[in-house]
Amino acid sequence: MSASSDHFSSGEEADATTILRYLIVREILLDRESPNIVVELMDTENVSLLPSGVESIVSPTPLSHMLAQVALRRELHTVFDHLFSPAGADITLAPASSSGIVGQKMSFEELKTFVQARGDVVLGLRRSGVILLNPDRGARLTLAESDELILLTNV
């Protein structure tokens, strides 16, 4: 859920509206299996207003980190433009079963090379609901049918 907006007069108003929307959605989905919801806020201090265990992101924080990186290394500007433009890359979950390598034992480095040959970048995997980003490149993995690859793909 991303409902934060700069159309409000203040970050506090935007966050109050976002938190209210989250609580309404949670109430509607009370008797159903709830999807994973990430709440976007404008102010770090407002994270404590969310119920415990709710995933949140404070949008100005990643933006300020990106700007600092571009200030330090100008060549990253092109990379960020490509990644975050409307026609840029997407981060997706792909079933490991679609890769054709389920059951094979390989290192993350070998998996990375395999996926790269198909035009994507593997960032990690989701196994039994646990997300493993950038695992040890030498660790041997055996992908299961239920595993999902976290991929950076071009649209």
DRENROLUM-448882 format. One line per 5 residues: number of its first residue (from 1); their letters; for each residue x, y, z of N, C-alpha, C. Coordinates in nm, 3 decimals. Layout:
! residues N
NUM	A	X Y Z X Y Z X Y Z; ...
! end
This chain:
! residues 155
1	MSASS	0.087 -0.117 0.000 0.000 0.000 0.000 0.090 0.122 0.000; 0.075 0.204 -0.097 0.151 0.328 -0.100 0.050 0.438 -0.122; 0.022 0.511 -0.019 -0.080 0.615 -0.030 -0.024 0.752 0.006; 0.106 0.757 0.031 0.166 0.884 0.067 0.161 0.977 -0.054; 0.145 1.104 -0.030 0.130 1.198 -0.140 0.181 1.335 -0.099
6	DHFSS	0.235 1.408 -0.198 0.278 1.544 -0.170 0.165 1.644 -0.198; 0.042 1.594 -0.220 -0.073 1.681 -0.242 -0.130 1.737 -0.113; -0.082 1.685 0.000 -0.128 1.735 0.129 -0.043 1.855 0.170; -0.096 1.933 0.261 -0.025 2.054 0.303 0.097 2.024 0.389; 0.101 1.905 0.451 0.216 1.871 0.535 0.238 1.721 0.533
11	GEEAD	0.359 1.681 0.573 0.390 1.539 0.585 0.306 1.472 0.690; 0.273 1.546 0.798 0.190 1.489 0.905 0.052 1.456 0.853; -0.005 1.546 0.772 -0.138 1.522 0.715 -0.134 1.403 0.620; -0.031 1.394 0.539 -0.018 1.282 0.446 -0.005 1.151 0.523; 0.078 1.150 0.628 0.096 1.028 0.707 -0.030 0.989 0.781
16	ATTIL	-0.102 1.087 0.835 -0.228 1.057 0.906 -0.327 0.991 0.811; -0.336 1.043 0.691 -0.427 0.987 0.590 -0.382 0.846 0.551; -0.252 0.827 0.533 -0.198 0.696 0.496 -0.226 0.593 0.605; -0.202 0.630 0.730 -0.225 0.537 0.841 -0.373 0.503 0.851; -0.460 0.602 0.835 -0.604 0.577 0.837 -0.643 0.482 0.724
21	RYLIV	-0.591 0.503 0.606 -0.621 0.414 0.493 -0.573 0.272 0.522; -0.455 0.260 0.581 -0.403 0.127 0.616 -0.499 0.058 0.713; -0.541 0.129 0.817 -0.630 0.069 0.917 -0.764 0.028 0.855; -0.815 0.106 0.761 -0.940 0.071 0.692 -0.921 -0.055 0.609; -0.811 -0.061 0.533 -0.785 -0.180 0.451 -0.769 -0.303 0.540
26	REILL	-0.696 -0.289 0.651 -0.678 -0.400 0.744 -0.813 -0.447 0.800; -0.901 -0.353 0.832 -1.034 -0.387 0.885 -1.117 -0.460 0.780; -1.110 -0.415 0.656 -1.184 -0.480 0.547 -1.136 -0.623 0.527; -1.004 -0.643 0.540 -0.946 -0.775 0.516 -0.936 -0.861 0.640; -1.001 -0.821 0.747 -0.988 -0.887 0.877 -1.013 -1.037 0.870
31	DRESP	-1.115 -1.079 0.800 -1.152 -1.221 0.795 -1.093 -1.293 0.674; -1.006 -1.228 0.602 -0.947 -1.289 0.483 -0.796 -1.300 0.498; -0.736 -1.378 0.409 -0.590 -1.385 0.407 -0.540 -1.250 0.357; -0.465 -1.183 0.439 -0.420 -1.048 0.408 -0.296 -1.048 0.320; -0.292 -0.965 0.218 -0.171 -0.953 0.137 -0.062 -0.881 0.217
36	NIVVE	0.061 -0.894 0.171 0.170 -0.818 0.233 0.151 -0.672 0.198; 0.149 -0.588 0.298 0.126 -0.445 0.278 0.246 -0.368 0.331; 0.298 -0.279 0.249 0.405 -0.189 0.290 0.345 -0.049 0.292; 0.360 0.019 0.405 0.302 0.152 0.422 0.412 0.256 0.400; 0.386 0.350 0.310 0.482 0.455 0.281 0.447 0.579 0.363
41	LMDTE	0.543 0.626 0.442 0.523 0.745 0.524 0.622 0.853 0.483; 0.592 0.974 0.525 0.678 1.088 0.493 0.772 1.123 0.608; 0.736 1.086 0.731 0.812 1.127 0.849 0.846 1.005 0.934; 0.972 0.989 0.967 1.020 0.876 1.046 0.949 0.865 1.181; 0.918 0.977 1.242 0.855 0.976 1.374 0.716 0.910 1.373
46	NVSLL	0.653 0.904 1.257 0.518 0.848 1.248 0.516 0.696 1.236; 0.631 0.634 1.216 0.637 0.488 1.206 0.584 0.424 1.335; 0.610 0.488 1.448 0.566 0.433 1.576 0.413 0.435 1.591; 0.343 0.506 1.505 0.196 0.510 1.511 0.132 0.386 1.447; 0.210 0.313 1.371 0.159 0.192 1.307 0.162 0.076 1.407
51	PSGVE	0.069 -0.019 1.391 0.074 -0.138 1.476 0.208 -0.210 1.457; 0.254 -0.279 1.560 0.383 -0.347 1.550 0.377 -0.454 1.441; 0.488 -0.472 1.372 0.497 -0.573 1.267 0.458 -0.525 1.130; 0.410 -0.402 1.117 0.370 -0.349 0.986 0.495 -0.299 0.915; 0.515 -0.347 0.792 0.630 -0.301 0.715 0.603 -0.159 0.667
56	SIVSP	0.707 -0.075 0.678 0.692 0.063 0.633 0.820 0.112 0.569; 0.805 0.214 0.489 0.919 0.281 0.428 0.894 0.431 0.443; 0.998 0.503 0.477 0.989 0.648 0.487 1.051 0.702 0.358; 0.966 0.747 0.265 1.011 0.777 0.129 1.122 0.881 0.118; 1.128 0.985 0.200 1.240 1.077 0.184 1.377 1.015 0.215
61	TPLSH	1.380 0.910 0.295 1.507 0.849 0.333 1.580 0.786 0.214; 1.517 0.694 0.138 1.588 0.639 0.023 1.624 0.746 -0.079; 1.537 0.844 -0.096 1.565 0.951 -0.191 1.688 1.030 -0.149; 1.701 1.061 -0.021 1.818 1.136 0.024 1.945 1.052 0.010; 1.935 0.921 0.031 2.051 0.833 0.012 2.092 0.830 -0.136
66	MLAQV	1.993 0.824 -0.225 2.024 0.824 -0.368 2.090 0.955 -0.409; 2.037 1.066 -0.362 2.096 1.196 -0.396 2.240 1.207 -0.345; 2.265 1.155 -0.226 2.401 1.158 -0.172 2.494 1.073 -0.259; 2.447 0.958 -0.305 2.529 0.873 -0.392 2.560 0.942 -0.525; 2.461 1.008 -0.582 2.482 1.079 -0.708 2.579 1.195 -0.688
71	ALRRE	2.570 1.263 -0.574 2.662 1.373 -0.547 2.806 1.322 -0.536; 2.823 1.203 -0.478 2.957 1.147 -0.462 3.010 1.083 -0.591; 2.918 1.023 -0.668 2.957 0.953 -0.792 2.857 0.987 -0.901; 2.890 1.085 -0.982 2.797 1.135 -1.085 2.752 1.027 -1.184; 2.836 0.926 -1.210 2.800 0.822 -1.306 2.679 0.741 -1.261
76	LHTVF	2.646 0.746 -1.131 2.529 0.673 -1.081 2.397 0.738 -1.124; 2.403 0.864 -1.164 2.281 0.933 -1.208 2.213 0.857 -1.321; 2.290 0.812 -1.419 2.234 0.738 -1.531 2.173 0.606 -1.484; 2.241 0.539 -1.392 2.190 0.412 -1.340 2.057 0.434 -1.269; 2.051 0.533 -1.181 1.926 0.560 -1.108 1.816 0.605 -1.203
81	DHLFS	1.850 0.685 -1.304 1.749 0.725 -1.403 1.688 0.603 -1.470; 1.772 0.509 -1.507 1.722 0.389 -1.574 1.638 0.303 -1.479; 1.687 0.284 -1.358 1.616 0.198 -1.263 1.482 0.254 -1.219; 1.475 0.385 -1.200 1.356 0.442 -1.137 1.269 0.526 -1.229; 1.298 0.526 -1.358 1.210 0.597 -1.451 1.086 0.511 -1.477
86	PAGAD	0.978 0.571 -1.527 0.856 0.492 -1.553 0.879 0.374 -1.647; 0.972 0.387 -1.739 1.000 0.278 -1.832 1.121 0.197 -1.789; 1.164 0.213 -1.666 1.285 0.148 -1.616 1.263 0.005 -1.575; 1.347 -0.040 -1.488 1.346 -0.179 -1.445 1.239 -0.205 -1.339; 1.203 -0.331 -1.326 1.109 -0.377 -1.223 1.177 -0.481 -1.137
91	ITLAP	1.137 -0.487 -1.011 1.179 -0.597 -0.925 1.060 -0.690 -0.915; 1.081 -0.815 -0.953 0.971 -0.912 -0.957 1.010 -1.041 -0.886; 0.910 -1.118 -0.851 0.929 -1.253 -0.800 0.893 -1.350 -0.910; 0.985 -1.439 -0.942 0.959 -1.539 -1.046 0.971 -1.677 -0.984; 0.874 -1.765 -1.012 0.884 -1.900 -0.956 1.012 -1.968 -1.006
96	ASSSG	1.083 -2.032 -0.915 1.206 -2.102 -0.954 1.175 -2.210 -1.057; 1.054 -2.263 -1.052 1.015 -2.369 -1.146 1.019 -2.320 -1.291; 1.004 -2.189 -1.313 1.007 -2.136 -1.449 1.150 -2.121 -1.503; 1.249 -2.138 -1.415 1.388 -2.121 -1.458 1.448 -2.247 -1.519; 1.387 -2.361 -1.491 1.439 -2.487 -1.545 1.557 -2.542 -1.468
101	IVGQK	1.584 -2.490 -1.349 1.700 -2.538 -1.272 1.662 -2.590 -1.134; 1.534 -2.619 -1.114 1.489 -2.673 -0.985 1.556 -2.808 -0.962; 1.607 -2.827 -0.840 1.671 -2.953 -0.804 1.820 -2.956 -0.831; 1.872 -2.861 -0.907 2.016 -2.856 -0.933 2.087 -2.781 -0.821; 2.202 -2.831 -0.781 2.282 -2.766 -0.677 2.380 -2.672 -0.745
106	MSFEE	2.374 -2.544 -0.708 2.465 -2.445 -0.768 2.491 -2.332 -0.669; 2.598 -2.261 -0.692 2.629 -2.147 -0.606 2.544 -2.028 -0.651; 2.534 -1.928 -0.566 2.459 -1.808 -0.603 2.526 -1.740 -0.722; 2.658 -1.746 -0.728 2.732 -1.689 -0.842 2.693 -1.759 -0.971; 2.680 -1.893 -0.969 2.636 -1.967 -1.088 2.492 -1.932 -1.123
111	LKTFV	2.407 -1.918 -1.021 2.268 -1.879 -1.044 2.263 -1.741 -1.108; 2.345 -1.650 -1.057 2.352 -1.514 -1.111 2.390 -1.517 -1.260; 2.490 -1.597 -1.295 2.535 -1.608 -1.434 2.424 -1.667 -1.522; 2.356 -1.771 -1.470 2.247 -1.835 -1.544 2.135 -1.736 -1.573; 2.094 -1.662 -1.471 1.984 -1.566 -1.487 2.026 -1.449 -1.576
116	QARGD	2.150 -1.405 -1.563 2.200 -1.294 -1.643 2.197 -1.329 -1.792; 2.223 -1.454 -1.825 2.219 -1.498 -1.965 2.079 -1.485 -2.023; 1.978 -1.482 -1.936 1.839 -1.466 -1.980 1.796 -1.319 -1.982; 1.889 -1.228 -1.947 1.860 -1.085 -1.955 1.813 -1.022 -1.825; 1.817 -1.095 -1.714 1.774 -1.041 -1.586 1.890 -1.042 -1.487
121	VVLGL	1.868 -0.980 -1.373 1.966 -0.980 -1.264 1.898 -1.040 -1.143; 1.960 -1.143 -1.084 1.902 -1.205 -0.964 1.956 -1.131 -0.842; 1.863 -1.086 -0.758 1.899 -1.013 -0.636 1.899 -1.104 -0.514; 1.824 -1.212 -0.523 1.813 -1.305 -0.411 1.700 -1.402 -0.437; 1.649 -1.461 -0.330 1.537 -1.552 -0.346 1.450 -1.548 -0.221
126	RRSGV	1.328 -1.595 -0.242 1.233 -1.609 -0.130 1.207 -1.757 -0.113; 1.238 -1.805 0.007 1.226 -1.947 0.038 1.145 -1.961 0.166; 1.032 -2.029 0.157 0.943 -2.050 0.273 0.906 -1.917 0.338; 0.882 -1.815 0.256 0.842 -1.684 0.305 0.956 -1.598 0.355; 1.078 -1.652 0.360 1.194 -1.576 0.407 1.270 -1.522 0.286
131	ILLNP	1.299 -1.393 0.289 1.370 -1.329 0.178 1.519 -1.330 0.207; 1.596 -1.381 0.111 1.742 -1.383 0.119 1.795 -1.294 0.007; 1.841 -1.174 0.042 1.898 -1.084 -0.057 2.049 -1.100 -0.060; 2.103 -1.108 -0.180 2.246 -1.118 -0.200 2.311 -1.220 -0.107; 2.270 -1.348 -0.114 2.330 -1.449 -0.027 2.478 -1.470 -0.060
136	DRGAR	2.549 -1.538 0.027 2.689 -1.569 0.005 2.705 -1.631 -0.133; 2.791 -1.572 -0.214 2.806 -1.615 -0.354 2.859 -1.757 -0.368; 2.930 -1.805 -0.266 2.987 -1.939 -0.274 2.897 -2.047 -0.217; 2.796 -2.006 -0.141 2.706 -2.104 -0.079 2.633 -2.184 -0.186; 2.626 -2.314 -0.167 2.558 -2.402 -0.262 2.409 -2.404 -0.232
141	LTLAE	2.328 -2.380 -0.333 2.182 -2.376 -0.319 2.121 -2.484 -0.406; 2.016 -2.544 -0.358 1.935 -2.633 -0.440 1.795 -2.573 -0.443; 1.754 -2.521 -0.559 1.624 -2.456 -0.570 1.512 -2.559 -0.564; 1.410 -2.526 -0.487 1.291 -2.610 -0.476 1.179 -2.551 -0.560; 1.078 -2.630 -0.590 0.962 -2.584 -0.668 0.898 -2.460 -0.606
146	SDELI	0.897 -2.454 -0.473 0.829 -2.345 -0.403 0.913 -2.218 -0.390; 1.042 -2.226 -0.424 1.128 -2.108 -0.416 1.092 -2.007 -0.524; 1.117 -1.881 -0.493 1.096 -1.774 -0.591 1.223 -1.692 -0.603; 1.258 -1.658 -0.726 1.375 -1.574 -0.751 1.333 -1.427 -0.746; 1.413 -1.346 -0.681 1.389 -1.200 -0.680 1.475 -1.144 -0.792
151	LLTNV	1.407 -1.092 -0.896 1.476 -1.050 -1.017 1.460 -0.901 -1.043; 1.565 -0.843 -1.098 1.560 -0.709 -1.153 1.545 -0.728 -1.303; 1.432 -0.685 -1.358 1.403 -0.710 -1.500 1.376 -0.579 -1.572; 1.402 -0.579 -1.699 1.365 -0.464 -1.782 1.222 -0.481 -1.830; 1.151 -0.372 -1.831 1.011 -0.374 -1.872 1.002 -0.395 -2.021
! end
